[in-house]
């Protein structure tokens, strides 16, 4: 479970209100991930049919940034990453609670949890694991990154014009 010494009131309050967290693994870019706050931690599901979080299930640490009521980042903290495995008592307790909060899921919560287990989806716990950065210590500049390369780009053609407008 969570070691309360590594948590602060700001981190606890930000986690209670979180539905999206920006999570960075091994110095990589931060990814916006849907999360559920439970037991003084954030829980994230990733894998086939769910959100993509490359490498999150395989690491021990990550960096989590949470936003405040006005949309800006209010705290960044190092997180201990723990994978919750199917077939354990912890999975049987936590997976249905996380599944119940999953928006736009098809089927029942039990069906969703069974699919997560069958498809080898990762349910991970992000618990506070160090000193958070907040207030004036947060970066003042934009944390926006340039768009990542994608094969979805296509050449833009000139629009079709039915007639020409003449100017006098």
Secondary structure, DSSP 4 states (H G I P E B T S, - for coil): ---GGG--HHHHHHHHH-SEEEEE-TT---EEEE-EEETTEEEEEESTTSB--TTGGG-SEEEEEEE-TTSSEEEEEEEEEEEEPTTSHHHHHHHHHHHHT-TT-SS-HHHHHHHHHHTT-EEEEEEE-S--EEGGGS-SS----PPPP-TT--PPPPPP-SSPPPP-
